[in-house]
Amino acid sequence: MSITNIILMLVVIGIAIFVVYYYIKKKKSENVEELINVDDKTYTLDKMREFVKRRLDEITKVNLYDIGLSEEELKRRKNKKYELKKALKGCTYGDVNDKKYVKELIYDLLAQEYGVDETNISKAIPFDIPSLLTAQDKFDILIYTYKKEFGYEALTELIKKYNLAVLKYVEGETKPSYVITEQEIEDIYEKESIILSFSDKLSIVVQRIYQHYKGYSSIDEVRDMNIDGISGGVSGLPESFLSQVAQTDGDYLEQVSEHKVPRACDSIWIFFQGKSIRLAFLSFGTEAELKRVCQNIYKYNNPGQLSDTNGYKINEMKDGSRVVVVRPSFSETWAFFVRKFDVKRSTLEQWFKGEPGCEESIELLKYLVKGARIISITGEQGCGKTTMLMGMIENIYETMNIRVQETAFELHLRRIYPTRNILTFRETDTISGQEGLDVQKKTDGSVNIIGEVATDPVASWMIQAAQVASKFTLFTHHAKTFPNLVTALRNSMLRTGVFKNEKTAEEQVVQVLNFDIHLTKDFRGKRYVERITECIPIEEKNEYTFDHRKEKTLEGKFEKFFDNATNYFTKITDRQLYIYRNILEYVDGEYVVTNPITAENIKEMRNNMDETDVEKFDKFIERHWSGKIKTAVGVGNGEEIQQEKRRGRKKKEE
């Protein structure tokens, strides 16, 4: 082969390489230009969100075997791809670690690939011109700043510092309400004088992109905070109503379109320290965004599909929060309710918060639990029943196995007591609460805890189990008064067919139920124990006589007969089966120990306590009720208890 031919071949090969290189470079430029079409809108939140969606979709769907990677690199890239897919799925369940991972990846994509820098980031959010910032922008900046210092207590610190959780009048409303307004957020932002670095600005932009991509829209950061709960779609006008108004009242519809009248998608409420507070400065923006949040927020552990035929779902989230979601046509609009339970704070000391008389109240509650009394915790929704129950469980002796039945997992006792014998059951679509409670009987449990007695079968089984299946039972109920509690449990026994006679059913209830702790939440959101009530069954006495035999005349015999008949009909129609007395009351802001516990309950409580607690309990009795111990039928001199103490001391000496 001549030199000329060799040169020609080299020239052809060089041209071919140059053409291929030029084509690849051109294609790459076209792809980049397609992803980043540089104009005034390039760095808006919408454009960046579209870019992030596309890139993450490419990363998760790329076929790694077609790239020609080495075995080690292939394995590394597969693990990274799997980790990303897992995080993208987990972050929609409320997992803060997965959320952090996805946000860090978005941060890198924007900074390294999209070209976000100090000059163009203000096109997304105008950080440098405060007058152009919306109330949501300012709130996002405030929460980000406070979160760097206080973590998940950021919202609590912000509300407390500026006293936002107070009743106030809002323009256009005639009555005060709990609300945080746009003006308040703007005033706070001005007072804070926040200075942000580029990294801070990009982190805030990343959060805004994330919450509309994989998060829970405007409530994404708020939901993570240590508050009692958050809900959406529970106020404002639903779309169905707006379509009706459009036909009759054009002016009203114009007010709605100008956001002068709140819509359902503008409805965001938080539950903070017993108060429902409306966040008037936040909104989902559209009904579709509210619907998206409702469809995603309940999905943890695949609870089933939320559909028109199955219009609600009750589930828990990855962090243990309880979530309830409803949708049309079951409800008038899409709505959700998230309740959070801070297990670290669920102690009796934290619940009472150092109010006058709280030390004696806490001591009394501990003795009731250690004494293995069957206790109900009653009160309205949001008054702290679950928190109180979690605090009381701490005082159950560790030798006792605990079995829990709930509608949705809320107590999470194994997080607090990982070394204790605790197992929780819950209702499912195929397993009812009644069946779950039946299974509990076969799991060697000493203590039955029922998160909420909400249905007749559960109430009925609870009474039966308290009689024979466990040492004692703790449960919550929504009764307002003690007689209402007894009546509700009695009616549940009747409706389930366990008993046919009202008196017999009620008698079973009062024989089982020992104490009721009633919690109250006032209109200011303050939560306290209104009373602790003891149920005292009245034993039936034989009051019939045979005096008619002594009578000589027929009239005398009839008179004695009618006396017996009167006693009989009184017992059948109007017999009193129980009395109840408050042993602790909340009076003028102070907890006061009032009536003594009956001798029968004290005796049983002492039998269930260890020696150390018996001694402390005896001192508590001497301190409050010396010589005033009551029997089940009246007031005695406490001699039974004194005898019991003497027997205990004698046994200890032996």
C-alpha positions as CSV (number, residue, x, y, z in Angstrom):
1,M,0.0,0.0,0.0
2,S,1.4,3.4,-1.1
3,I,2.0,6.3,1.3
4,T,-0.6,8.3,-0.7
5,N,-3.3,5.8,0.1
6,I,-2.4,5.7,3.8
7,I,-2.7,9.5,4.0
8,L,-6.0,9.5,2.2
9,M,-7.3,6.8,4.6
10,L,-6.2,8.9,7.6
11,V,-7.9,12.0,6.2
12,V,-11.1,10.1,5.7
13,I,-11.0,8.6,9.2
14,G,-10.3,12.1,10.7
15,I,-13.2,13.6,8.8
16,A,-15.5,10.8,10.0
17,I,-14.4,11.3,13.6
18,F,-15.0,15.1,13.3
19,V,-18.5,14.6,11.8
20,V,-19.5,12.1,14.5
21,Y,-18.1,14.5,17.2
22,Y,-19.9,17.5,15.7
23,Y,-23.1,15.5,15.5
24,I,-22.9,14.4,19.1
25,K,-22.1,17.9,20.3
26,K,-24.9,19.3,18.3
27,K,-27.4,16.7,19.7
28,K,-26.2,17.4,23.2
29,S,-26.6,21.1,22.8
30,E,-30.1,20.6,21.4
31,N,-31.0,18.4,24.5
32,V,-29.6,21.0,26.9
33,E,-31.4,23.8,25.0
34,E,-34.6,21.7,25.1
35,L,-34.2,21.3,28.9
36,I,-33.0,24.9,29.5
37,N,-34.6,27.2,27.0
38,V,-32.9,30.4,28.3
39,D,-35.4,33.3,28.4
40,D,-37.0,35.4,31.1
41,K,-39.0,32.5,32.3
42,T,-36.2,30.0,32.5
43,Y,-35.6,30.4,36.3
44,T,-39.3,30.5,37.4
45,L,-40.5,27.9,39.8
46,D,-42.7,26.2,37.2
47,K,-39.8,25.9,34.7
48,M,-37.4,24.5,37.3
49,R,-40.0,22.1,38.6
50,E,-40.5,20.7,35.0
51,F,-36.8,20.3,34.7
52,V,-36.5,18.5,38.0
53,K,-39.4,16.2,37.1
54,R,-37.8,15.3,33.8
55,R,-34.3,14.7,35.1
56,L,-35.5,12.6,38.0
57,D,-37.7,10.6,35.6
58,E,-34.6,10.1,33.3
59,I,-32.4,9.0,36.3
60,T,-35.0,6.4,37.6
61,K,-35.9,5.0,34.1
62,V,-32.4,4.8,32.5
63,N,-31.4,1.3,31.4
64,L,-27.9,1.0,33.0
65,Y,-27.0,-2.2,31.0
66,D,-27.0,-0.2,27.7
67,I,-24.4,2.3,28.9
68,G,-21.5,-0.2,29.0
69,L,-20.4,0.4,32.6
70,S,-17.9,-1.7,34.5
71,E,-19.2,-4.2,37.0
72,E,-18.3,-2.1,40.0
73,E,-19.7,1.1,38.5
74,L,-22.9,-0.8,37.4
75,K,-23.4,-2.0,40.9
76,R,-22.9,1.4,42.4
77,R,-25.3,3.1,39.9
78,K,-27.9,0.4,40.5
79,N,-27.8,1.0,44.2
80,K,-28.1,4.7,43.7
81,K,-31.0,4.3,41.3
82,Y,-32.8,2.0,43.8
83,E,-32.1,4.4,46.7
84,L,-33.6,7.3,44.7
85,K,-36.7,5.3,43.7
86,K,-37.2,4.2,47.3
87,A,-36.8,7.8,48.5
88,L,-39.2,9.2,45.9
89,K,-41.8,6.7,47.1
90,G,-41.1,7.1,50.8
91,C,-41.2,10.9,50.9
92,T,-44.8,10.9,49.9
93,Y,-45.6,8.9,53.1
94,G,-44.2,11.6,55.4
95,D,-40.7,10.1,55.9
96,V,-38.5,13.1,56.7
97,N,-35.2,11.2,55.9
98,D,-36.4,10.4,52.3
99,K,-37.6,14.0,52.0
100,K,-34.2,15.3,52.9
101,Y,-32.5,12.9,50.4
102,V,-34.8,14.0,47.5
103,K,-34.3,17.7,48.4
104,E,-30.5,17.3,48.4
105,L,-30.6,15.8,44.9
106,I,-32.9,18.6,43.6
107,Y,-30.4,21.1,45.1
108,D,-27.5,19.5,43.2
109,L,-29.5,19.4,39.9
110,L,-30.4,23.0,40.1
111,A,-26.9,24.2,41.2
112,Q,-24.8,22.0,38.9
113,E,-27.0,21.3,35.8
114,Y,-29.6,24.0,35.6
115,G,-27.2,26.8,36.3
116,V,-29.0,28.6,39.2
117,D,-26.8,31.3,40.7
118,E,-26.9,34.4,42.8
119,T,-28.1,36.6,40.0
120,N,-30.9,34.5,38.5
121,I,-32.3,32.9,41.7
122,S,-34.4,36.0,42.4
123,K,-36.5,35.3,39.3
124,A,-38.0,32.3,41.2
125,I,-38.6,34.1,44.5
126,P,-37.8,37.9,44.7
127,F,-35.6,37.6,47.8
128,D,-34.0,41.1,47.2
129,I,-37.3,43.0,46.8
130,P,-39.4,42.4,50.0
131,S,-42.3,44.3,48.6
132,L,-42.7,41.7,45.8
133,L,-42.7,38.7,48.3
134,T,-46.0,37.1,48.9
135,A,-47.1,36.1,52.4
136,Q,-46.3,32.5,51.6
137,D,-42.8,33.5,50.5
138,K,-42.2,35.4,53.7
139,F,-43.6,32.5,55.8
140,D,-41.3,30.0,54.0
141,I,-38.3,32.2,54.7
142,L,-39.3,32.6,58.4
143,I,-39.8,28.8,58.8
144,Y,-36.5,28.0,57.1
145,T,-34.7,30.5,59.4
146,Y,-36.3,29.3,62.6
147,K,-35.8,25.6,61.6
148,K,-32.1,26.1,61.4
149,E,-32.1,27.1,65.0
150,F,-35.0,25.2,66.6
151,G,-35.5,22.2,64.3
152,Y,-39.1,20.9,64.3
153,E,-40.0,23.3,67.1
154,A,-39.7,26.2,64.6
155,L,-43.4,26.9,64.2
156,T,-44.1,26.6,67.9
157,E,-41.3,29.1,68.7
158,L,-42.6,31.5,66.0
159,I,-46.2,31.3,67.4
160,K,-45.0,31.8,71.0
161,K,-42.6,34.6,70.3
162,Y,-45.2,36.7,68.5
163,N,-48.2,35.5,70.6
164,L,-50.1,34.4,67.5
165,A,-52.3,31.8,69.2
166,V,-54.8,34.3,70.7
167,L,-58.4,35.3,69.9
168,K,-58.5,38.2,67.5
169,Y,-61.0,40.1,65.3
170,V,-60.5,39.8,61.5
171,E,-61.8,42.3,59.0
172,G,-65.2,41.4,57.8
173,E,-65.9,39.1,60.8
174,T,-68.1,40.0,63.8
175,K,-66.7,37.4,66.3
176,P,-63.1,36.8,67.4
177,S,-61.4,33.6,66.2
178,Y,-58.0,31.9,66.2
179,V,-56.4,33.0,62.9
180,I,-52.9,34.0,61.7
181,T,-53.3,36.7,59.0
182,E,-51.1,37.8,56.1
183,Q,-50.5,41.2,57.8
184,E,-49.1,39.4,60.9
185,I,-46.7,37.4,58.7
186,E,-45.6,40.6,56.9
187,D,-45.1,42.4,60.2
188,I,-43.0,39.6,61.6
189,Y,-40.9,39.4,58.5
190,E,-40.1,43.1,58.8
191,K,-39.1,42.7,62.5
192,E,-36.8,39.8,61.9
193,S,-34.6,41.5,59.3
194,I,-33.4,38.2,57.8
195,I,-30.2,38.0,55.7
196,L,-30.0,35.0,53.5
197,S,-26.9,33.5,51.7
198,F,-27.2,32.0,48.3
199,S,-27.3,28.5,49.8
200,D,-30.2,29.6,52.0
201,K,-32.1,31.0,49.0
202,L,-31.6,27.9,46.9
203,S,-32.7,25.7,49.8
204,I,-35.9,27.7,50.1
205,V,-36.5,27.4,46.3
206,V,-35.8,23.7,46.5
207,Q,-38.4,23.3,49.2
208,R,-41.0,25.2,47.2
209,I,-40.3,23.0,44.1
210,Y,-40.3,19.8,46.2
211,Q,-43.6,20.5,48.0
212,H,-45.5,20.9,44.7
213,Y,-43.7,17.9,43.1
214,K,-43.6,15.2,45.8
215,G,-44.7,17.0,49.0
216,Y,-47.9,18.2,50.5
217,S,-48.1,21.6,48.8
218,S,-48.3,24.6,51.1
219,I,-48.5,22.5,54.3
220,D,-45.5,20.3,53.6
221,E,-43.1,22.0,56.2
222,V,-46.0,22.7,58.6
223,R,-47.0,19.1,58.7
224,D,-43.4,18.1,59.8
225,M,-43.5,20.5,62.8
226,N,-44.2,19.3,66.4
227,I,-47.8,20.5,66.6
228,D,-50.9,18.6,67.5
229,G,-52.3,18.3,64.0
230,I,-53.2,19.9,60.7
231,S,-56.2,19.8,58.4
232,G,-57.3,21.1,55.0
233,G,-60.5,21.6,53.0
234,V,-62.6,22.1,56.1
235,S,-63.7,25.7,55.5
236,G,-64.4,28.0,52.6
237,L,-66.6,27.4,49.6
238,P,-66.4,24.1,47.6
239,E,-66.5,24.2,43.8
240,S,-69.9,22.6,43.7
241,F,-71.3,25.6,45.5
242,L,-69.5,28.1,43.3
243,S,-71.2,26.6,40.2
244,Q,-74.6,27.1,41.8
245,V,-73.8,30.7,42.8
246,A,-72.6,31.5,39.3
247,Q,-76.1,31.1,38.0
248,T,-77.7,33.5,40.5
249,D,-75.1,35.9,41.9
250,G,-72.4,37.2,39.6
251,D,-71.1,39.8,42.1
252,Y,-70.5,37.1,44.8
253,L,-68.7,35.0,42.2
254,E,-66.5,38.0,41.4
255,Q,-65.6,38.4,45.1
256,V,-64.6,34.7,45.2
257,S,-62.5,35.0,42.1
258,E,-60.7,37.9,43.7
259,H,-60.1,35.8,46.8
260,K,-62.1,38.1,49.0
261,V,-64.2,35.1,50.0
262,P,-62.2,32.0,50.9
263,R,-62.5,28.8,48.9
264,A,-62.1,25.2,50.1
265,C,-58.6,25.1,48.7
266,D,-57.7,28.2,50.8
267,S,-58.6,26.2,54.0
268,I,-55.5,25.3,56.1
269,W,-55.9,24.8,59.8
270,I,-53.4,23.7,62.5
271,F,-54.2,22.2,65.9
272,F,-51.9,23.8,68.3
273,Q,-51.9,23.2,72.1
274,G,-55.7,22.5,72.1
275,K,-56.6,25.4,69.7
276,S,-57.7,25.2,66.1
277,I,-55.9,28.0,64.3
278,R,-56.7,29.0,60.7
279,L,-53.6,29.9,58.6
280,A,-55.3,32.6,56.5
281,F,-52.0,33.4,54.6
282,L,-51.6,29.9,53.2
283,S,-53.5,28.3,50.4
284,F,-53.4,25.2,48.1
285,G,-54.1,27.6,45.2
286,T,-56.5,25.3,43.3
287,E,-59.0,22.5,44.1
288,A,-56.8,20.2,42.0
289,E,-53.9,20.8,44.4
290,L,-56.0,20.1,47.4
291,K,-57.2,16.9,45.7
292,R,-53.6,15.8,44.9
293,V,-52.6,16.2,48.6
294,C,-55.7,14.2,49.8
295,Q,-54.9,11.4,47.3
296,N,-51.3,11.1,48.5
297,I,-51.3,11.8,52.2
298,Y,-53.0,8.6,53.3
299,K,-51.1,6.1,51.0
300,Y,-48.6,4.6,53.6
301,N,-48.7,0.8,53.7
302,N,-51.3,0.6,50.9
303,P,-54.5,1.0,52.8
304,G,-56.7,0.7,49.7
305,Q,-58.2,3.0,47.2
306,L,-60.1,6.2,48.1
307,S,-63.1,6.1,45.7
308,D,-66.5,7.5,45.3
309,T,-68.0,4.3,46.7
310,N,-65.5,4.2,49.6
311,G,-65.4,7.9,50.4
312,Y,-63.1,7.9,53.5
313,K,-59.8,6.3,54.7
314,I,-58.3,6.1,58.2
315,N,-54.6,5.3,58.2
316,E,-51.3,6.3,59.8
317,M,-48.3,8.0,58.2
318,K,-44.7,6.9,58.3
319,D,-44.0,9.1,61.4
320,G,-46.9,7.7,63.4
321,S,-49.4,10.5,62.6
322,R,-53.0,9.5,62.2
323,V,-54.6,10.6,59.0
324,V,-58.2,10.7,57.9
325,V,-59.1,11.6,54.3
326,V,-62.6,12.2,53.0
327,R,-63.9,13.0,49.5
328,P,-67.0,13.8,47.5
329,S,-69.7,12.5,47.4
330,F,-69.3,11.3,51.0
331,S,-68.2,14.9,52.0
332,E,-69.0,18.2,50.3
333,T,-65.4,18.7,49.4
334,W,-62.0,17.0,49.5
335,A,-60.6,17.2,53.1
336,F,-57.9,15.6,55.3
337,F,-57.2,15.6,59.0
338,V,-53.7,14.8,60.4
339,R,-53.3,14.2,64.1
340,K,-49.8,14.0,65.6
341,F,-48.9,12.4,68.9
342,D,-45.6,13.5,70.5
343,V,-44.6,10.3,72.3
344,K,-41.6,12.0,74.0
345,R,-43.9,14.4,75.8
346,S,-46.6,12.0,76.8
347,T,-46.0,12.0,80.5
348,L,-48.4,12.9,83.3
349,E,-46.1,15.6,84.5
350,Q,-46.0,17.2,81.0
351,W,-49.8,16.9,80.7
352,F,-50.5,18.8,84.0
353,K,-47.8,21.4,83.3
354,G,-47.2,22.4,86.9
355,E,-50.7,23.7,87.8
356,P,-51.7,24.1,91.5
357,G,-52.4,20.7,93.0
358,C,-51.0,18.8,90.1
359,E,-48.5,16.8,92.3
360,E,-51.3,15.2,94.3
361,S,-53.3,14.6,91.1
362,I,-50.4,12.8,89.4
363,E,-49.8,10.7,92.5
364,L,-53.5,9.7,92.6
365,L,-53.5,8.7,88.9
366,K,-50.4,6.6,89.4
367,Y,-52.0,4.7,92.3
368,L,-55.1,4.0,90.3
369,V,-53.0,2.5,87.5
370,K,-50.7,0.5,89.9
371,G,-53.8,-0.6,91.8
372,A,-55.1,-2.3,88.5
373,R,-58.3,-0.3,88.4
374,I,-60.5,-0.4,85.3
375,I,-60.4,3.2,84.1
376,S,-62.1,5.2,81.4
377,I,-60.8,8.4,80.0
378,T,-63.6,10.6,78.7
379,G,-63.9,13.9,77.0
380,E,-64.5,15.7,73.7
381,Q,-62.3,15.4,70.6
382,G,-58.9,17.1,71.0
383,C,-59.0,17.3,74.8
384,G,-55.9,15.1,75.2
385,K,-57.4,11.6,75.9
386,T,-54.7,9.8,73.9
387,T,-51.9,11.8,75.5
388,M,-53.3,11.2,79.0
389,L,-53.6,7.4,78.2
390,M,-50.0,7.3,77.0
391,G,-48.8,9.0,80.2
392,M,-50.7,6.6,82.4
393,I,-49.3,3.5,80.8
394,E,-45.8,4.5,82.1
395,N,-47.0,3.5,85.6
396,I,-48.1,-0.1,84.7
397,Y,-45.8,-2.6,86.3
398,E,-43.3,-4.0,83.8
399,T,-44.2,-7.6,84.8
400,M,-47.6,-7.1,83.0
401,N,-48.0,-7.8,79.3
402,I,-49.9,-5.1,77.5
403,R,-52.3,-5.7,74.5
404,V,-53.7,-2.7,72.6
405,Q,-56.6,-2.4,70.2
406,E,-57.0,0.7,68.0
407,T,-58.8,1.9,64.9
408,A,-55.5,3.3,63.6
409,F,-52.1,3.1,65.2
410,E,-51.7,6.1,67.5
411,L,-50.2,5.1,70.8
412,H,-47.0,3.6,69.4
413,L,-46.1,2.3,72.9
414,R,-43.2,0.2,71.7
415,R,-41.3,3.4,70.6
416,I,-41.4,4.5,74.2
417,Y,-41.0,1.1,75.9
418,P,-39.0,-1.1,73.4
419,T,-38.1,-3.7,76.0
420,R,-41.7,-4.3,77.3
421,N,-44.1,-7.0,76.2
422,I,-46.5,-4.9,74.1
423,L,-48.5,-5.8,71.0
424,T,-51.0,-3.6,69.2
425,F,-53.8,-4.7,66.9
426,R,-56.0,-2.5,64.7
427,E,-59.1,-2.8,62.6
428,T,-58.8,-3.5,58.9
429,D,-61.3,-3.8,56.0
430,T,-61.5,-7.5,56.7
431,I,-60.9,-7.8,60.4
432,S,-63.3,-5.9,62.7
433,G,-62.5,-4.5,66.1
434,Q,-64.6,-7.3,67.7
435,E,-62.5,-10.0,66.0
436,G,-59.3,-8.2,67.0
437,L,-60.4,-8.1,70.6
438,D,-61.3,-11.8,70.4
439,V,-57.7,-12.6,69.3
440,Q,-56.3,-10.6,72.2
441,K,-57.8,-13.1,74.6
442,K,-55.4,-15.7,73.3
443,T,-52.2,-13.6,73.6
444,D,-51.4,-13.9,77.3
445,G,-52.1,-10.2,78.0
446,S,-52.4,-8.8,81.5
447,V,-53.6,-5.4,80.6
448,N,-56.1,-4.5,77.8
449,I,-55.9,-1.0,76.4
450,I,-58.5,0.1,73.9
451,G,-57.6,3.3,72.1
452,E,-61.2,4.3,71.6
453,V,-64.5,2.6,72.5
454,A,-66.3,3.9,69.4
455,T,-68.6,1.0,68.3
456,D,-71.1,-1.2,70.1
457,P,-69.3,-4.5,69.6
458,V,-66.1,-3.1,71.0
459,A,-67.9,-1.5,74.0
460,S,-69.7,-4.8,74.6
461,W,-66.5,-6.9,74.4
462,M,-64.6,-4.4,76.6
463,I,-67.1,-5.0,79.4
464,Q,-66.9,-8.7,79.0
465,A,-63.1,-8.7,78.8
466,A,-62.8,-6.5,81.9
467,Q,-64.8,-9.1,83.8
468,V,-62.8,-12.2,82.9
469,A,-60.1,-11.8,80.2
470,S,-57.5,-9.5,81.8
471,K,-56.3,-8.1,85.1
472,F,-57.6,-4.6,84.2
473,T,-58.5,-2.4,81.3
474,L,-57.9,1.2,80.2
475,F,-60.0,2.8,77.5
476,T,-61.2,6.2,76.1
477,H,-64.7,7.3,75.3
478,H,-66.5,10.5,74.2
479,A,-69.1,10.6,77.1
480,K,-69.7,14.0,78.6
481,T,-70.8,12.9,82.1
482,F,-70.5,9.8,84.2
483,P,-74.1,8.8,83.9
484,N,-73.8,9.3,80.1
485,L,-70.8,6.9,80.1
486,V,-72.8,4.2,81.9
487,T,-75.8,4.7,79.7
488,A,-73.7,4.5,76.5
489,L,-72.0,1.3,77.6
490,R,-75.3,-0.2,78.7
491,N,-76.9,0.6,75.4
492,S,-74.0,-0.9,73.5
493,M,-74.5,-4.2,75.5
494,L,-78.2,-4.1,74.6
495,R,-77.7,-3.3,70.9
496,T,-75.2,-6.2,70.4
497,G,-77.7,-8.6,72.0
498,V,-75.5,-9.6,74.9
499,F,-78.4,-8.7,77.3
500,K,-82.1,-8.1,76.8
501,N,-82.8,-6.4,80.1
502,E,-81.7,-2.8,80.7
503,K,-81.1,-3.2,84.4
504,T,-79.1,-6.4,84.0
505,A,-76.9,-4.7,81.3
506,E,-76.4,-1.6,83.5
507,E,-75.6,-3.8,86.5
508,Q,-72.8,-5.5,84.5
509,V,-71.4,-2.1,83.5
510,V,-71.2,-0.6,87.0
511,Q,-69.7,-3.7,88.5
512,V,-66.9,-3.5,86.0
513,L,-66.2,0.2,85.8
514,N,-64.1,1.5,88.7
515,F,-63.0,5.1,87.8
516,D,-63.6,7.7,85.1
517,I,-61.1,10.5,84.3
518,H,-62.9,13.3,82.5
519,L,-60.9,15.8,80.5
520,T,-62.1,19.2,79.3
521,K,-60.9,21.7,76.7
522,D,-62.3,25.2,77.2
523,F,-62.9,27.7,74.4
524,R,-59.4,29.1,74.8
525,G,-57.9,25.7,74.1
526,K,-56.8,25.0,77.7
527,R,-56.9,21.3,78.6
528,Y,-57.3,20.0,82.1
529,V,-58.8,17.1,84.2
530,E,-62.2,18.3,85.2
531,R,-62.8,15.4,87.6
532,I,-61.9,11.9,88.6
533,T,-65.0,10.0,89.5
534,E,-65.4,6.7,91.3
535,C,-68.3,4.3,90.4
536,I,-69.8,2.7,93.5
537,P,-72.2,-0.2,92.8
538,I,-75.1,-0.5,95.3
539,E,-75.6,-4.1,96.4
540,E,-79.2,-5.2,96.4
541,K,-80.6,-5.9,99.8
542,N,-83.5,-8.3,100.6
543,E,-86.1,-5.9,102.1
544,Y,-89.0,-8.3,101.8
545,T,-90.7,-9.4,105.1
546,F,-93.0,-12.2,106.3
547,D,-94.9,-9.9,108.7
548,H,-98.2,-10.9,107.0
549,R,-98.1,-14.2,108.8
550,K,-98.4,-12.4,112.1
551,E,-101.5,-10.5,111.1
552,K,-104.8,-11.9,112.3
553,T,-107.1,-10.0,109.9
554,L,-107.3,-10.2,106.1
555,E,-106.9,-6.4,105.9
556,G,-103.6,-6.6,107.8
557,K,-102.3,-9.4,105.6
558,F,-103.2,-7.4,102.5
559,E,-101.4,-4.3,103.8
560,K,-98.2,-6.3,104.5
561,F,-98.5,-8.0,101.1
562,F,-98.8,-4.6,99.4
563,D,-95.7,-3.4,101.3
564,N,-93.7,-6.3,99.7
565,A,-95.3,-5.7,96.3
566,T,-94.3,-2.0,96.5
567,N,-90.7,-3.0,97.3
568,Y,-90.7,-5.4,94.4
569,F,-92.0,-2.9,91.8
570,T,-89.6,-0.2,93.1
571,K,-86.7,-2.6,92.4
572,I,-88.0,-3.5,89.0
573,T,-88.9,0.0,87.8
574,D,-86.7,2.4,89.6
575,R,-83.9,0.6,91.4
576,Q,-80.7,2.6,91.8
577,L,-77.8,0.4,90.7
578,Y,-74.9,2.8,91.5
579,I,-73.8,6.1,93.0
580,Y,-70.8,8.1,91.9
581,R,-68.5,10.4,93.7
582,N,-65.7,12.8,92.5
583,I,-62.5,12.0,94.3
584,L,-60.7,14.8,92.5
585,E,-62.0,18.1,91.0
586,Y,-60.7,21.1,89.2
587,V,-61.9,24.1,91.2
588,D,-60.9,27.7,90.4
589,G,-57.7,26.8,88.6
590,E,-56.6,24.3,91.2
591,Y,-56.8,20.5,91.5
592,V,-58.5,19.5,94.8
593,V,-58.7,16.0,96.3
594,T,-62.2,15.7,97.6
595,N,-64.2,12.5,98.5
596,P,-62.2,9.4,99.6
597,I,-62.0,6.2,97.6
598,T,-64.3,3.5,99.0
599,A,-62.8,0.8,101.3
600,E,-63.5,-1.9,98.7
601,N,-61.4,-0.2,96.0
602,I,-58.6,0.7,98.4
603,K,-58.4,-2.9,99.5
604,E,-58.2,-4.2,95.9
605,M,-55.6,-1.5,95.0
606,R,-53.4,-2.4,97.9
607,N,-53.5,-6.1,96.9
608,N,-52.2,-5.2,93.4
609,M,-49.4,-3.0,94.5
610,D,-45.9,-3.9,95.6
611,E,-44.8,-3.2,99.2
612,T,-43.1,0.1,98.4
613,D,-46.1,1.5,96.6
614,V,-48.4,0.2,99.4
615,E,-46.5,2.2,101.9
616,K,-46.7,5.4,99.8
617,F,-50.4,4.8,99.1
618,D,-51.1,4.5,102.8
619,K,-49.4,7.8,103.4
620,F,-51.4,9.4,100.7
621,I,-54.6,8.0,102.3
622,E,-53.6,9.3,105.7
623,R,-52.7,12.7,104.3
624,H,-56.1,13.2,102.5
625,W,-58.7,10.9,103.9
626,S,-57.6,9.9,107.4
627,G,-60.7,8.4,109.2
628,K,-63.0,9.2,106.2
629,I,-62.8,6.0,104.1
630,K,-66.2,5.3,102.5
631,T,-67.8,1.9,102.0
632,A,-70.0,1.1,99.0
633,V,-73.1,2.0,100.8
634,G,-72.1,5.1,102.8
635,V,-69.5,6.5,105.2
636,G,-67.6,4.2,107.5
637,N,-64.9,4.8,110.1
638,G,-62.1,3.3,108.0
639,E,-61.7,0.3,110.3
640,E,-61.5,-2.1,107.4
641,I,-58.5,-0.3,106.0
642,Q,-56.8,-0.1,109.4
643,Q,-57.3,-3.9,109.8
644,E,-55.9,-4.4,106.3
645,K,-52.8,-2.3,107.2
646,R,-52.2,-4.3,110.4
647,R,-52.4,-7.6,108.5
648,G,-50.0,-6.2,105.9
649,R,-47.5,-5.1,108.6
650,K,-47.8,-8.4,110.4
651,K,-47.2,-10.3,107.1
652,K,-44.1,-8.2,106.4
653,E,-42.7,-8.8,109.9
654,E,-43.1,-12.5,109.5
